[in-house]
Amino acid sequence: MQKNENTKRFQYKNGNHDTNTTHYSTRTPQINKLKELNQPGMDTSDAGSFYSCLTTPGKSVGVSSTDKDAWYYNMHHTKRGKAIIFNHEHFQIENKNLESRVGTEVDCRNLEVSLNNLGFSVTPYENLTLDELNDTIDYWVEEDHTKHDCFLMAVLSHGEQGIIYAKDRGYKPEEILWGRFTGDKCVTLAGKPKLFFIQACQGDRLDSGVQLRTQVDGPSSFKIPIYADMLIAYSTVPNFVAWRNLKGSWFIEALCDALNKYGFVHDLLTILTIVNHKVAIEFESNSNDPKMNKKKQIPCITSMLTRFVKFEKEN
C-alpha cells in the first residue's frame, strides 16, 4: 500500500496521467508550447523545466570596448584594472576547527608583486568575515571599471567541495564571488575579462599520481551571455586537497613564477597551462604521515573567455 501511495504522489508531482484517477497531465500546456517552438530553425532548451528557462533578467546595456570579431580583448585602456586579494590565515568558525594557514602571507605578498608588475592596482584584504567580504565585493561591483582592461580576484583560504571559508563561516563561491560580476550586474565590466583565482581545497581526497615512462621513439550591437568573459582557476580539482607549506601554496607559487616569466609573452590560458605543468610535474608532498606523503596535485581551470587575454606592457 505504501508503495502505491508513493507512486501516486510521484505521478501527481510529475504531471503524469494516472488511468486510475481523473487527474490528467499538467505538462500538456508545456508540451504544446514546445511543439509551437520546435519548428525547423527554432532552438529549444535541454532544461528540465521549460518555464524555468524562459527569461534571464537584464539590468543595463553595456558598451563593448572590443570589436565584435576580435580574437583578443582590448588591453589598451587607461588602466590595467583592479586586483583584489582575500587572504585568510586565521579562522573563528563555530563547531569547526580550522587551523591557521601558515605560509599564506608568502602567497599574498608574492601575488601582489606579480600583479603589480603586470600593471594591476592591487588591494589585499586580511581575514575578513563573510559580512565584511560581502561589503567589499559590493563596493567593487559598483565601482566604475570603464577605463580598466579587466578585473582580477584571488581568494586564499580553506575550502571543501562547493564551499570556501571566510573568517567566521563558509559560503558558496559562485553566489558570493563571480556571480556578482556577471555582465548584467557589473555593466562596466561587461565584455571584459573577469579573472578569479582560488587557492583552497575542494575536498579531502588525495592524488597519488601515476608513474609514466618516457618513450624514446564591428560597429553594430551584439548580445553576449551574462557569464561570458570569465575565467575561474582553482588550485585543485573538485573533491581533492590543495597543498601548501611554509613557502606558500604550490598553485600560487607556480602562478606567480609563470606570470613573472611569461606575463607579457603568452596569452593567459597558455600561461595557466604552464602553471598546470609545473604543479603536476615539479611538486610532490613531503610528509611524515605515510598517507599524506608523495601526493600530487593538478589545478583546475574553467574558462568562459570569448577571446584571448594577452597583457601588454604599458607605454
Residue pairs with C-beta under 8 A, 6 or more apart in sequence:
8 18
8 21
11 18
12 18
12 23
14 27
15 25
15 26
15 27
16 25
17 23
17 24
17 25
30 50
30 51
33 50
34 44
34 50
37 44
38 44
45 53
47 53
56 184
56 226
57 184
58 184
58 226
59 184
59 185
59 187
60 184
60 187
61 187
62 183
62 187
62 188
62 190
62 191
63 190
63 191
64 190
64 191
64 222
65 74
65 77
65 191
65 192
66 72
66 73
66 74
66 191
66 192
66 307
67 218
68 218
68 220
68 222
69 218
70 307
71 307
71 308
72 267
72 307
72 308
72 309
72 310
73 149
73 150
73 192
73 193
73 229
73 307
73 308
73 309
73 310
74 149
75 149
75 150
75 309
75 310
75 311
75 312
76 149
76 312
77 147
77 148
77 149
78 147
78 148
79 119
79 121
79 147
79 148
79 149
80 118
80 119
80 120
80 121
80 148
80 149
80 150
80 311
80 314
81 120
81 121
81 145
81 148
81 149
81 150
81 151
81 152
81 192
82 120
82 121
82 123
82 140
82 143
82 145
82 148
82 151
82 152
83 115
83 120
83 121
83 122
83 123
83 151
83 152
83 153
83 154
84 122
84 123
84 124
84 125
84 136
84 140
84 152
84 153
84 154
85 108
85 111
85 112
85 122
85 123
85 124
85 125
85 153
85 154
85 155
85 156
86 125
86 128
86 133
86 136
86 153
86 154
86 155
86 156
86 157
86 166
87 104
87 105
87 107
87 108
87 124
87 125
87 126
87 127
87 156
88 101
88 104
88 127
88 128
88 155
88 156
88 157
88 158
88 165
88 166
88 167
89 100
89 101
89 102
89 104
89 105
89 126
89 127
90 100
90 101
90 127
90 167
91 98
91 100
91 158
91 165
91 167
91 168
92 167
92 168
93 165
93 167
93 168
93 169
93 170
94 169
98 158
98 165
101 156
101 157
101 158
101 244
102 244
102 246
103 244
103 245
103 246
103 247
103 248
103 249
104 156
104 199
104 244
104 248
104 249
106 246
106 247
106 248
107 156
107 199
107 244
107 248
107 249
107 252
107 253
108 124
108 156
110 248
110 252
110 253
110 256
111 122
111 154
111 252
111 255
111 256
112 122
112 124
113 256
114 255
114 256
114 259
114 260
114 263
115 122
115 152
115 259
116 122
117 259
117 260
117 263
118 259
118 263
118 264
118 311
119 311
119 314
120 152
125 132
125 133
125 136
127 167
128 136
128 166
128 167
129 166
129 167
129 168
129 169
130 166
130 167
130 168
130 169
130 171
130 176
132 166
132 167
133 166
133 171
133 176
134 176
137 176
137 177
137 180
138 180
140 151
141 180
141 181
141 185
141 186
143 188
144 188
145 151
145 186
145 188
145 189
145 192
146 188
148 188
148 189
148 192
149 192
149 193
150 189
150 192
150 193
150 194
150 195
150 309
151 181
151 189
151 192
151 193
151 194
151 195
152 194
152 195
152 196
152 197
153 177
153 178
153 195
153 196
153 197
154 196
154 197
154 198
154 199
154 252
155 164
155 173
155 177
155 196
155 197
155 198
155 199
155 200
156 199
156 200
156 249
156 252
157 164
157 165
157 166
157 199
157 200
158 164
158 165
158 200
158 201
159 165
159 198
159 200
159 201
159 202
159 242
160 170
160 201
160 202
160 203
160 204
161 202
161 203
161 238
161 239
162 172
163 170
163 171
163 172
163 173
164 170
164 171
164 173
164 177
164 198
164 200
165 171
165 200
173 198
177 196
178 194
178 196
178 230
178 232
180 186
181 189
181 194
181 230
182 226
182 227
183 189
183 190
183 191
183 224
183 225
183 226
183 227
183 228
183 229
184 190
184 226
185 226
190 224
190 229
191 224
191 228
191 229
192 229
193 229
193 230
193 231
193 268
193 305
193 309
194 229
194 230
194 231
195 230
195 231
195 233
195 268
195 309
196 230
196 231
196 232
196 233
197 233
197 252
197 255
198 232
198 233
198 234
198 235
199 235
199 242
199 244
199 249
199 251
199 252
200 234
200 235
200 242
201 236
201 240
201 241
201 242
202 234
202 236
202 237
202 238
202 239
202 240
202 241
202 242
202 300
203 238
203 239
203 240
203 241
204 239
204 241
205 239
205 240
205 241
206 240
206 241
206 291
206 292
206 295
207 240
207 295
207 296
207 297
207 298
208 294
208 295
208 296
209 284
209 294
209 295
209 296
224 306
225 304
227 304
228 304
228 306
229 304
229 305
229 306
229 307
230 303
230 304
230 305
231 268
231 269
231 301
231 302
231 303
231 304
231 305
231 309
232 301
232 302
232 303
233 255
233 272
233 275
233 299
233 300
233 301
233 302
234 299
234 300
234 301
234 302
235 242
235 249
235 250
235 251
235 252
235 297
235 299
235 300
236 242
236 251
236 297
236 298
236 299
236 300
237 298
237 299
237 300
238 300
240 297
241 295
241 297
242 249
242 250
242 251
242 297
243 249
243 250
243 283
243 285
243 295
243 297
244 250
247 253
250 279
250 283
250 297
251 275
251 279
251 297
251 299
254 275
254 278
254 279
254 282
254 283
254 299
255 272
255 275
257 278
258 271
258 272
258 274
258 275
258 278
259 271
262 270
262 271
262 274
263 271
263 311
264 311
264 312
264 313
266 274
266 310
267 308
267 309
267 310
268 305
268 308
268 309
268 310
268 311
269 301
269 303
269 305
269 308
269 309
272 299
272 301
275 299
276 298
276 299
276 301
279 297
279 298
279 299
280 296
280 297
280 298
283 296
283 297
284 294
284 295
284 296
285 292
285 293
285 294
285 295
285 296
286 293
286 294
287 293
287 295
